[in-house]
Amino acid sequence: MMAAAASAESSVTGLAVQPVLSWHRTKRGGRLLAIITHGIVNWNFMNLAKSLTVQLLATVAFMGQFPMRSAAADIRAIKPGDIVARASGVGSMRGVLLRDGTICITDHKSTGRCEPLGKIPDDIVAKFKPYQTTSPDRSTYYRATFYGIFDLAGDGTLEAFIDYWPDGSDADCPAWSDWYDEEQPRGKDDLCDEVTLLVLRRSGRSFNVSMKLHAPTQGYFPGAWFLSELPVRKAIFSTRCGGSSGLCLFYLDFKRGALDEITDDCALVDYPTFMDIDNDGNSEIYLNERGRDRIARRGASILRWAGDKYRIWWPNWQSLPYVMSARLLKAKADNLTEIVAILDPKRESAERELGVWKLTGGDWSLVDKTRLPDVEDPNRDIAFPDFSKLNGDAADKRIALTYGNDAHLVCHFRDNEVTCPAHLSRAK
């Protein structure tokens, strides 16, 4: 049989893990389920029970989303030209969308075969038409994304997830927003201020639209993350809602049939990281920094699942200092998680601080912070120091910062004290 694979973030390290569920035929015509994680490529079936025990903790969260297929399931040969889109969602099943509308599970080793699950309507396939840019190279781009297949409801029925950015000729184009020039004529080729997310639920040999949702956007920056967690499975989607840069994240509340924005007044400059920091079985969402214009009420943040929604877990204060950027440190030696953050104590000022927080008793507490050298111009790139290197396991933790291309600084965190030089080291 074919193998279906999912990718997700490891709850301990944040590294990508790709569990693979494979059906193997036995000599008597039966089938044997093998659970394999990334990096394990050969199986000794005499030691299957032992291997299953070792790998179960790494894969049990993913088992519910894979369909149980009959021995007589169809296998279809496909060529690269048959494929409209490949599943791009993190945590979704490995699959492809074909030109005839068929959604197929693909083998993790071979892309020349797939197992059909069902078809989507032709008008949705038509959303995946190519466009050409106005740049000199006339490169091709798409305004639709196939995120893959996932059992979000957890009831054994698969859903497919597709979003697209409609233009003025599309019936899904909502009202125009005020970020367009009111004096500029709007035609059928002008793009809308919302993306459309389709949730298609499998029924027999077809996938039918069960939800059509909208999220604001000022561009197209697709992204999706699917989490096989208990008691609530989760799906997170991104849009580009911060102008020239800046992502917003939305949680799909399946029961309510709604997209809830979870990043508040956001301007993320990179995709989020999912890590189970407190080891409760639910991944926290780590946002390492926000837009450099500091228009957001908070900078870097950690979101935590709170029963029925995501809430900001850190920073656990409402006023200043403003968090410009932050990084997580998870030391293997003492199994402690720490946050190292660059702060602006007065917001849009020339002053900078470096602080360290530790997770104790389920909450974050400030261990120490120190003054960094003031910046000359709060509007230049040098005013936005960034982390270049962190050493989290050493007793003397080394925190290296860069200030644009002009200067750098090395601080230390030892015995619960942060120390930094009084002056920047200038690039020669």
C-alpha positions as CSV (number, residue, x, y, z in Angstrom):
1,M,0.0,0.0,0.0
2,M,0.9,3.6,-0.2
3,A,2.4,5.5,2.8
4,A,1.0,8.7,4.1
5,A,3.2,11.2,6.0
6,A,2.7,14.2,8.1
7,S,5.1,16.9,9.3
8,A,5.0,18.8,12.6
9,E,7.1,20.5,15.1
10,S,8.8,18.4,17.8
11,S,7.5,19.4,21.2
12,V,10.9,19.3,22.7
13,T,13.3,20.8,20.2
14,G,11.1,22.6,17.6
15,L,12.8,20.6,14.8
16,A,10.7,19.2,12.0
17,V,9.6,15.6,12.4
18,Q,8.0,13.5,9.7
19,P,6.2,10.4,11.0
20,V,5.3,7.9,8.3
21,L,2.5,5.4,8.5
22,S,3.0,2.5,6.1
23,W,1.0,-0.6,5.3
24,H,3.2,-3.6,4.5
25,R,1.8,-6.9,3.1
26,T,2.7,-10.1,4.9
27,K,3.3,-13.5,3.2
28,R,-0.2,-14.6,4.0
29,G,-1.8,-11.6,2.3
30,G,-2.5,-9.7,5.5
31,R,-1.1,-6.3,6.3
32,L,1.2,-5.0,9.0
33,L,1.3,-1.4,10.3
34,A,4.7,0.1,10.7
35,I,5.1,3.5,12.4
36,I,8.3,5.2,11.4
37,T,9.8,8.6,12.3
38,H,12.2,10.7,10.4
39,G,15.7,9.2,10.3
40,I,14.6,5.6,10.6
41,V,14.7,4.0,7.2
42,N,15.1,0.3,7.8
43,W,12.8,-2.0,9.8
44,N,13.5,-5.4,11.4
45,F,10.0,-6.8,11.6
46,M,11.2,-9.4,14.1
47,N,11.7,-6.5,16.5
48,L,8.5,-4.7,15.5
49,A,6.9,-4.7,19.0
50,K,10.0,-3.2,20.5
51,S,10.3,-0.6,17.8
52,L,6.6,0.4,18.1
53,T,7.1,0.9,21.8
54,V,10.0,3.2,21.3
55,Q,8.3,5.2,18.6
56,L,4.8,5.4,20.0
57,L,5.3,8.6,22.0
58,A,6.6,10.4,18.9
59,T,3.7,9.4,16.7
60,V,0.6,8.7,18.7
61,A,-0.6,12.3,18.2
62,F,-0.6,11.8,14.4
63,M,-2.4,8.5,14.1
64,G,-6.0,9.7,14.1
65,Q,-5.7,11.8,11.0
66,F,-4.8,9.0,8.6
67,P,-7.6,7.1,6.8
68,M,-7.9,3.3,7.2
69,R,-7.7,2.1,3.6
70,S,-8.9,-1.2,2.2
71,A,-6.5,-3.7,0.6
72,A,-8.1,-3.1,-2.7
73,A,-7.6,0.7,-2.7
74,D,-6.8,2.1,-6.1
75,I,-3.3,3.2,-6.8
76,R,-2.9,5.8,-9.5
77,A,0.2,6.6,-11.6
78,I,0.8,10.3,-11.9
79,K,3.3,12.5,-13.8
80,P,4.5,15.9,-12.7
81,G,2.3,17.6,-15.2
82,D,-0.8,16.1,-13.5
83,I,-0.2,17.9,-10.3
84,V,-1.7,21.3,-9.7
85,A,-0.5,21.8,-6.1
86,R,1.3,19.8,-3.4
87,A,0.1,19.9,0.3
88,S,2.1,22.7,2.0
89,G,0.5,22.7,5.4
90,V,2.8,21.7,8.3
91,G,1.2,18.7,10.0
92,S,-1.1,17.8,7.1
93,M,-1.1,14.5,5.3
94,R,1.4,14.2,2.4
95,G,-0.7,14.6,-0.7
96,V,-1.3,16.4,-4.1
97,L,-4.1,18.1,-5.9
98,L,-4.4,16.9,-9.5
99,R,-5.7,18.8,-12.5
100,D,-8.9,16.7,-12.7
101,G,-9.7,17.8,-9.1
102,T,-8.6,14.5,-7.4
103,I,-6.9,14.8,-4.0
104,C,-4.3,12.0,-3.6
105,I,-2.2,10.7,-0.8
106,T,1.4,10.3,-2.0
107,D,4.1,7.9,-1.0
108,H,7.0,9.5,1.0
109,K,9.5,7.7,-1.3
110,S,7.9,7.9,-4.7
111,T,6.0,10.8,-6.2
112,G,5.0,8.7,-9.3
113,R,2.1,7.0,-7.5
114,C,-0.8,8.2,-5.4
115,E,-3.9,6.9,-3.7
116,P,-7.0,8.9,-4.7
117,L,-9.3,10.0,-1.8
118,G,-11.9,12.0,-3.7
119,K,-12.5,15.0,-6.0
120,I,-13.1,18.7,-5.4
121,P,-15.4,20.8,-7.5
122,D,-14.0,22.1,-10.9
123,D,-14.6,25.7,-10.1
124,I,-12.2,25.4,-7.1
125,V,-9.5,23.7,-9.2
126,A,-9.8,26.7,-11.6
127,K,-8.6,29.0,-8.7
128,F,-5.1,27.5,-9.2
129,K,-4.4,29.3,-12.5
130,P,-0.9,30.8,-13.0
131,Y,-0.3,34.5,-13.1
132,Q,2.7,36.4,-14.5
133,T,4.5,39.1,-12.6
134,T,5.3,42.5,-14.1
135,S,9.0,42.0,-13.3
136,P,11.5,41.7,-16.2
137,D,11.8,38.0,-15.8
138,R,8.0,37.5,-16.1
139,S,8.0,34.9,-13.4
140,T,4.9,32.9,-12.6
141,Y,3.1,32.9,-9.3
142,Y,-0.2,31.5,-7.9
143,R,-2.8,33.1,-5.7
144,A,-4.2,29.8,-4.4
145,T,-2.7,27.2,-2.0
146,F,-3.6,23.6,-1.2
147,Y,-2.7,23.0,2.5
148,G,-3.5,19.3,2.5
149,I,-5.8,16.9,4.3
150,F,-6.4,16.7,8.0
151,D,-9.1,15.3,10.3
152,L,-9.7,18.6,12.2
153,A,-12.9,17.5,13.8
154,G,-11.3,14.3,15.1
155,D,-14.3,12.2,14.0
156,G,-12.5,10.1,11.4
157,T,-13.7,12.2,8.4
158,L,-11.0,14.0,6.5
159,E,-11.1,17.7,5.5
160,A,-9.2,19.4,2.7
161,F,-8.0,23.0,3.1
162,I,-7.6,25.5,0.3
163,D,-7.3,29.2,0.3
164,Y,-7.0,31.8,-2.5
165,W,-6.8,35.5,-3.0
166,P,-9.7,36.6,-5.2
167,D,-9.7,39.5,-7.6
168,G,-12.6,41.8,-8.6
169,S,-14.1,39.3,-11.1
170,D,-14.6,36.7,-8.3
171,A,-17.9,36.4,-6.5
172,D,-15.9,35.9,-3.3
173,C,-14.4,39.4,-3.5
174,P,-15.7,41.4,-0.5
175,A,-15.9,45.1,-0.1
176,W,-12.7,47.1,-0.8
177,S,-10.7,48.4,2.1
178,D,-9.4,51.9,2.7
179,W,-5.8,50.9,2.0
180,Y,-6.6,51.2,-1.7
181,D,-6.4,54.7,-3.2
182,E,-10.0,55.9,-3.4
183,E,-9.2,57.8,-6.6
184,Q,-7.7,54.7,-8.4
185,P,-10.2,53.0,-10.7
186,R,-10.9,49.4,-9.6
187,G,-11.4,46.7,-12.2
188,K,-11.8,43.0,-12.4
189,D,-8.1,42.5,-12.1
190,D,-7.7,44.4,-8.9
191,L,-7.2,42.2,-5.9
192,C,-9.4,42.1,-2.8
193,D,-8.6,42.9,0.8
194,E,-9.5,39.4,2.0
195,V,-8.4,35.9,1.3
196,T,-11.0,33.1,1.1
197,L,-10.4,29.8,3.1
198,L,-12.3,26.8,2.0
199,V,-12.8,23.7,4.2
200,L,-13.9,20.8,2.1
201,R,-15.2,17.7,4.0
202,R,-14.9,14.3,2.5
203,S,-18.1,12.4,1.7
204,G,-17.7,9.1,-0.3
205,R,-15.5,9.9,-3.3
206,S,-15.8,13.6,-3.2
207,F,-14.8,16.6,-1.1
208,N,-17.6,19.2,-0.6
209,V,-17.4,22.7,0.8
210,S,-18.5,22.8,4.4
211,M,-17.1,26.2,5.3
212,K,-16.2,29.3,3.4
213,L,-14.4,31.8,5.6
214,H,-12.6,35.1,5.0
215,A,-9.6,36.8,6.6
216,P,-8.2,40.3,5.9
217,T,-5.0,40.6,3.9
218,Q,-2.8,43.2,2.1
219,G,-1.0,40.7,0.0
220,Y,-0.7,36.9,-0.2
221,F,1.6,35.1,2.2
222,P,0.0,31.7,2.7
223,G,0.8,29.4,5.6
224,A,-1.0,26.7,7.6
225,W,-0.1,24.6,10.7
226,F,-2.2,21.5,11.8
227,L,-1.8,20.2,15.4
228,S,-3.0,16.8,16.4
229,E,-3.4,17.7,20.0
230,L,-5.9,16.6,22.7
231,P,-8.6,17.4,23.6
232,V,-8.8,19.9,20.7
233,R,-7.2,19.5,17.3
234,K,-6.1,22.8,15.9
235,A,-5.5,24.6,12.6
236,I,-3.7,27.9,12.3
237,F,-3.5,30.0,9.1
238,S,-1.6,33.1,8.2
239,T,-2.3,36.2,6.0
240,R,-0.2,39.1,5.1
241,C,-2.0,41.9,6.9
242,G,0.9,44.2,7.9
243,G,1.5,46.1,4.7
244,S,4.9,45.6,3.1
245,S,5.8,43.2,5.9
246,G,3.8,41.6,8.7
247,L,1.8,38.4,9.1
248,C,-1.4,37.8,11.1
249,L,-2.3,34.4,12.5
250,F,-5.9,33.0,12.6
251,Y,-7.2,30.0,14.6
252,L,-9.9,28.0,12.9
253,D,-12.6,27.4,15.5
254,F,-14.2,24.3,13.8
255,K,-17.2,24.2,16.1
256,R,-18.1,27.8,15.6
257,G,-17.1,27.9,11.9
258,A,-15.0,31.0,12.4
259,L,-11.5,32.4,12.0
260,D,-10.3,34.1,15.1
261,E,-7.3,36.4,14.9
262,I,-4.8,35.4,17.6
263,T,-1.9,37.8,17.0
264,D,-3.7,40.9,18.1
265,D,-2.2,44.1,16.6
266,C,0.4,42.1,14.8
267,A,3.2,42.8,12.3
268,L,5.1,39.5,12.4
269,V,8.2,39.4,10.1
270,D,8.6,35.6,10.1
271,Y,6.6,32.4,10.4
272,P,5.8,31.3,14.0
273,T,7.5,28.4,15.9
274,F,5.4,25.8,17.6
275,M,6.9,24.2,20.8
276,D,5.4,22.5,23.8
277,I,7.3,24.6,26.3
278,D,5.5,23.5,29.5
279,N,5.1,19.9,28.4
280,D,1.3,19.9,28.8
281,G,0.7,18.2,25.4
282,N,-0.3,21.5,23.6
283,S,2.2,23.5,21.6
284,E,2.7,27.1,22.5
285,I,3.1,29.5,19.5
286,Y,6.3,31.5,19.7
287,L,6.5,34.8,17.8
288,N,10.1,35.8,17.8
289,E,9.6,39.4,16.8
290,R,7.2,41.9,15.2
291,G,7.5,44.7,12.7
292,R,10.4,47.1,13.3
293,D,8.1,50.2,13.2
294,R,6.9,49.1,16.6
295,I,3.3,49.9,15.8
296,A,2.1,46.8,17.7
297,R,1.2,47.0,21.3
298,R,3.5,44.1,22.0
299,G,6.7,42.9,20.2
300,A,7.8,39.3,20.6
301,S,5.2,37.1,22.3
302,I,4.3,33.5,23.3
303,L,0.7,32.4,22.9
304,R,-0.6,29.6,25.0
305,W,-3.7,27.4,24.6
306,A,-6.2,28.2,27.3
307,G,-9.0,25.6,27.0
308,D,-10.9,27.1,24.1
309,K,-8.6,29.9,22.6
310,Y,-5.1,31.2,22.5
311,R,-4.0,33.8,25.0
312,I,-0.8,35.8,25.4
313,W,1.4,34.0,28.0
314,W,4.5,36.2,27.7
315,P,5.1,39.1,28.0
316,N,3.0,39.0,31.1
317,W,2.7,42.7,31.5
318,Q,0.6,45.4,29.7
319,S,2.8,48.5,29.8
320,L,6.5,49.2,29.2
321,P,9.1,47.9,28.4
322,Y,8.3,47.1,24.8
323,V,9.7,43.8,23.6
324,M,11.6,44.4,20.4
325,S,12.9,40.9,19.8
326,A,13.3,37.7,21.8
327,R,14.6,34.2,21.6
328,L,13.9,31.0,23.5
329,L,16.7,29.1,25.3
330,K,16.0,25.5,26.3
331,A,18.9,24.1,28.2
332,K,19.3,20.3,28.1
333,A,21.5,20.2,31.2
334,D,18.8,21.5,33.6
335,N,15.7,21.2,31.4
336,L,14.9,24.9,32.0
337,T,13.4,27.2,29.5
338,E,14.5,30.8,29.4
339,I,13.6,33.8,27.3
340,V,16.2,36.3,26.3
341,A,14.7,39.6,25.1
342,I,15.8,43.0,23.7
343,L,13.7,45.8,25.2
344,D,12.9,49.4,24.6
345,P,12.1,50.8,28.0
346,K,10.4,53.9,26.8
347,R,9.0,52.8,23.3
348,E,10.5,54.3,20.2
349,S,13.4,55.7,22.2
350,A,17.2,55.3,21.8
351,E,17.5,53.3,25.0
352,R,17.9,49.5,25.0
353,E,17.9,46.8,27.6
354,L,18.6,43.0,27.7
355,G,16.5,40.8,30.0
356,V,16.2,37.1,30.9
357,W,13.1,35.4,32.1
358,K,12.7,31.8,33.5
359,L,9.7,29.6,33.5
360,T,8.9,28.7,37.1
361,G,5.6,27.3,38.5
362,G,3.9,27.7,35.1
363,D,4.6,31.4,34.8
364,W,7.5,33.6,33.6
365,S,9.6,35.5,36.1
366,L,12.2,38.1,35.4
367,V,15.7,36.9,36.5
368,D,17.7,39.9,35.6
369,K,18.1,42.7,33.0
370,T,20.8,45.2,32.2
371,R,21.3,48.4,30.1
372,L,22.6,48.1,26.6
373,P,24.4,50.9,24.9
374,D,22.1,53.6,23.6
375,V,21.6,53.8,19.9
376,E,22.5,57.0,17.9
377,D,19.4,57.1,15.8
378,P,16.3,55.1,16.8
379,N,15.1,55.1,13.1
380,R,18.1,53.5,11.6
381,D,18.8,49.8,11.2
382,I,21.4,50.0,13.9
383,A,18.6,50.9,16.4
384,F,17.2,47.3,16.0
385,P,19.8,44.9,17.5
386,D,19.3,41.3,16.7
387,F,20.5,38.0,18.1
388,S,23.3,36.4,16.1
389,K,24.3,33.5,18.4
390,L,23.1,32.0,21.6
391,N,24.7,29.3,23.8
392,G,22.0,28.0,26.0
393,D,23.7,25.0,27.6
394,A,26.9,26.5,28.9
395,A,27.1,27.7,32.6
396,D,28.2,31.0,31.2
397,K,25.6,31.7,28.5
398,R,27.0,33.8,25.6
399,I,24.5,36.2,24.0
400,A,25.9,37.7,20.8
401,L,24.0,40.7,19.3
402,T,24.4,42.5,16.0
403,Y,23.5,46.1,15.3
404,G,22.9,46.2,11.6
405,N,26.1,45.8,9.6
406,D,28.0,48.4,11.7
407,A,28.5,47.0,15.1
408,H,28.1,44.1,17.5
409,L,28.1,43.2,21.1
410,V,28.6,40.1,23.3
411,C,26.8,39.8,26.6
412,H,26.8,37.0,29.2
413,F,24.3,35.4,31.5
414,R,25.9,33.6,34.5
415,D,24.7,32.9,38.0
416,N,21.4,34.6,37.3
417,E,23.1,37.9,36.2
418,V,23.2,39.6,32.8
419,T,26.3,41.6,32.0
420,C,27.1,43.5,28.8
421,P,29.9,45.9,27.7
422,A,29.3,49.6,28.0
423,H,30.2,50.3,24.3
424,L,29.5,48.6,21.0
425,S,32.3,47.0,19.0
426,R,32.4,48.7,15.6
427,A,32.9,46.7,12.4
428,K,36.3,47.4,10.8
